[in-house]
């Protein structure tokens, strides 16, 4: 099978494993020296961005809160490094070849790594992953390479973190100055004023799993067009070309549509900071709305309300909504696009200044 062959090729890619033994390091903003500190090695996180933002990263923040003197090393893909850098000392970057191989294909990579090697007792293969045996081999190779990298730095890590505990320490997200400059440049290129804000739209084009929360391409394009026509602010399209699909027609819809699919998470976060609503199917790509206090408008299919952890999706998310102090509305959108006009009206009603609320975790 194609996935199995891709894994075999990855395992045979010796240059990649050499790179992992000497990973690219992004230094945290505190810039602390390693010295003789205890070292915590966490991750690398290889799965869904949304889960990392409200589960994994808050857990690591709690570890840092409880042991602030420890030297904390986290890891994952380069595109999502930004949320780690204000509290981690180092962020080790995984090669993009790994992300390209597994993204949206093997659900055993949804929730981190080090499962077998480091004793993640709560890890279980997703029923749709078909238990790919080679994924364990890849996990182990990554773990071995990064343990070698850690040993080469000096002290052996005093703690390995692969499984998520229950502790959480939440913090609102903020983009980097460079990302905000890039967002302003994209507004200017479209002859739009950043001070007027925007709405954010996430198309979800997943073919191998999650069809219940995916719509045909034409429906997404019609929704973007309706929002651009009805709303007084531009529409910013989120996601990534690898994950959400290459909607090449986006740029032809309206000059008031800004396509950020080729941008990284940090730049998209800069748009969330000035956004007045996030719109789309329930997905991890809308989770930044929680951490920027942005109201959300979720889609669902008529008669097919999505379930999550055995509950209707909106019910299962209520604790998150309460913690982060955001508003959320749900609307039926049919496979034929029925409901798009009502969606635009709901989005317009939701376009108000973000109301202040307590910082999560306080």
N, C-alpha and C positions, 0 to 999 in steps of 0.2 A: 504494500500500500504506500501511497505517496508520503504520508506522515512518518511511517516506519522508516522509509528510505531516507527522509530528511534527517531523522534522528541518527541513523547510522552514519550519514555523511558528517553530521556535526561531531559525533564522537570520534571520528577519524581525522578531524581537522586539528592537527597537532599545533599549528601556529596559533589557533584560537586559545587552546589550553595554555600555551606559553604566555599569551597575553594576559590570561586570567591570573597567572602566578605573579604578575607584576601589573596590577590593575591601574587604570587611570584614576587619579584621586582628585575629587573636588573638595576643597577645604571649606569648613564651616566658617561662619561669620565671626565667631569668637576668636579664632586663630590661636588656640592654646597649644602649648608644646606638649609632646608626649611625655617627656621626662620619665619618672618612675611611677606613673599613674597605673591604676588598675585599668584593664582594657576590656570593654564589652564589644563583641562582634555580633551584629544583628542582621539577619537576612541572609542573602539578598532577597528583596521582594521582587517577584517575577509576575505578579498577576494583576488583577483589576485595580485601576487607579482609584475608583470610588471606594472600594473596600479598604485600600491603604489609607485613604484620607480620614475615614471615620472610625477605623478599627486599629490598624497596624501602627500608623504614625502616632495617634494619641497614646497607644500603649508604650511606644518608645519614649514619648515625652514624659510619661509617668515614671519610667525607669530613670530618666535623667533627673527628674524632680527628686526622686528618692535617693539617688546616689550622684549628686552633682559633681563630685570630684573624679568620678570614673571617666576615662577617655572613651567616648562612644563612637564606634565605627558602624555605619549602616551602608547598605548597598542596594543597587537596582539599576534601572535603565537611566540613561542620561536625561531623557526628556522630562522625567518627573523628579529631578533632584531638588528643585526649589523648596518644597515644604519641609525638607530635612535640615536645611543649612543654618537655621537660626538656633538649633539646639544640638546637632551632631557635630563632632569634631572633624570627621571625615566622611565622605560619601564615595564609595567605590563603585565604579561604573562597569556594568556588564556590557559585553560587545553586542551591537545591534543584530549580529547574525543569530543570536539566540532568540531575541524578540521576534525577528522575522520568521523564524522556524515555527514558533509555538503560538504566537499571538492568535487568539480566537480559534485555535484548532484543538489543543489538548487542555481540557478543563482541569487536569490535575495540576496545572500551573496557576490556577486562580488564587491560591492562598499560600504564597511564599515558597520556601524551599527547605532543604536539609531534613526532609521528613523522616527518611529511614535512618540516616547517619546520626542524627542528633536526637532521635527518640521523640518525635512529635506524636504523642499518644492519641490526640484527637483528630489527626489527619485521616481522611478516608477518600478513596477514589470516587469522583463524581460518577454517577451511573452511566452518563453518556460518554465517559472517557474511554470505556472499554478496557480499562486497566492496562494501559500501554506499559509493558514491562521495561521498555528502554528509557522511559521517563525517569525511573529510579536511577538508572545508570548515569543519566545526565545530571541529576541532582547530586549524586555522589561525586562525580568529577568536578563539579563546581565547588562543592564543599571542600574537597581535598585541595584544589588549587588555591582557594582563598585561605585555608588554614596554613598552607605553605607561605603564602604572601604575608600573613600575619606573623608567622614565626620569623620571617626574614626581617621584619620591622624591629624585632627585639623581644619584648616580653610575650609569653604565651597568653592568649586571651583568658582572663579569669572567669569569663562567662560567655556562653554561646546562647544566643536568643533566636529560636526558630518558631516556637509556638507562641501564640498570643495569649497573654494572661487577661484577667478581667479588669485590671486597673486602666484608667483613662485620664489623660490630661489634655483638654481641648484648647486650641488657640485658633483665632481667626487667621485666615490666609492673607498674605500680602505678596504682590509681585515685586520683582526687582526694578530698580530705576531703568535699566536697559530695556526690560520688557515694556515698561510704560512708555518709553520713547518709541519703541517699535509700534505699539498700539496707536500712539498719536500720529505716527507716520502713515499708518494704514488708513486712519480717518482722513488725513490730509490728502492722500492719494485719491480717495473717493470724493474729495471736495466736501467733506462732512465735518461737523464741529463736535469734538470730543465732549465738550461741556454739555451737549444735549443728551448724552448717554446713548443707550442702545438696548435692544432685547437680544437674547441669546437663544439660538435654536440648534438642537442636536438631532440630526437624522440618525437612524439606527438601522443599518443595512447588514444584519448578520444572517448568513445563509445556513451555517452548519448547526446553529443552536439558537434558541431564543426567538423563534419565528413569531411567537405570540406577541412579542413586543417589537416587531419589525413590520414596516409597511413598504409597499412598492415605491420605487424611486419616484414615479410620477406624483404620488401623493405628497412626498416631501417637497418636491419642486413647487407644486401648487400651494403648499402651505407657506413656503418662503415667499412666494409671489404675493399671496394674500396679506401676509404680515407687512411686507414692504409697501404695499399699496394702502393699507388701512392705518398703519401706525405712523406717528410723527417723528419717529426716531429710526435709525438704521437697524438692519437685522444682521447679526454676527453669527455665522455658521461655524459650529464647533466640531470637534472630533478629529480623526486622523484618517488619511487616505488608506492606511493599512487596515484600520479597524472599522470605520463606518462606510467605506466605499468611496470611490473616486467619482463624485458628482461633477463632472466636467461642465455641466450646463449652468452651474451656480452663477458664474460671472456674466451670463447672458440674461439673467432674470431682471435685474434692476441695478442702476448705479448706486442704489441705497442698500445694497447687500455687500457685506465684507466677508470674504472667504478666508477663514483662519486654519483650514485643514492642513496646510503646509507649515504651520507654526507650531512651536512647542507649547507645553502646558503653561510655562511661565508667562508667555505672551497672552494666551487665552485667559489666564488668571487676571491680567491687567484689564481685559474687557469685562470680566465678571465684576471687578471693583467699581465700574461705572454703569453696570447693567441694572435695569429696573425689573426684569423678569427673565427666567429661564424656561424654555419650552421644549417639550419632546416626550418620547416614551420614557417610562421609568428606567433609569440606567445609571451606571456609575459616572457617566460623563456629565450628569447634572448635579452630582454631589457637591462640587465647588459652590453651588448655590447655598448649601447649608453654612459653609464656612466664610461666606461673604455677605450673609444675611439678605440674599436675593430671593424674592417670591418665585415659586415654581408652578408651572401649568403642565400637568402630566397627561399623556394620552393613554387611552385603552380602547380595545376593540369591542363593539357592541356585543353584549352577552358573553364576553370572554374576559372578565376582569382578572388581571394577573394576580397570582398567588405568590406569597413569599413566606417561607418558614411556616407553612400550614395556615396562613391567614391571608385575607385580602391585602394587597400590597399597601394600600393607604393606611390600613390599621396597623400593619407591622412596622410602618415607618413613623407612626405617631410619636413614639418616644424620642426619635431623632429630631422630629420637627419641634417638639417641646424643648429639648435640650438647647437647640440652636436658635429657637425663637423666630422661625420663619413661617410664612403662610404657604399653603399649597392647595391647588384646585385640580380636579380631575375632569376630563371630558372625553366623550366617545368620539372616535374618529374611525370611520369605516374604511374598508379596503378600497372603496371607490372615492374616498376623500370627503364623504359626507361628514359635516361637523366642522369643517375648516373655517367657515365664516364665523361660527359661534366662538371658535377658538380665538380668532383675532379680536373679537369683542371682549372676551374674558381677559386677554392679554392687555388690552387697552385699559380696562377697568383696574387691572393690577399695577399699572404704571404709576406708582406713587413713590415718594421719597422713602427710602428704606427706614423703617421705624427703629429707633434705638431700643436695644434690649440687653439684658445682662450678658457679659462675656461668658460663653459656654465654660462650664466647670467652676464658675465662681459662685 
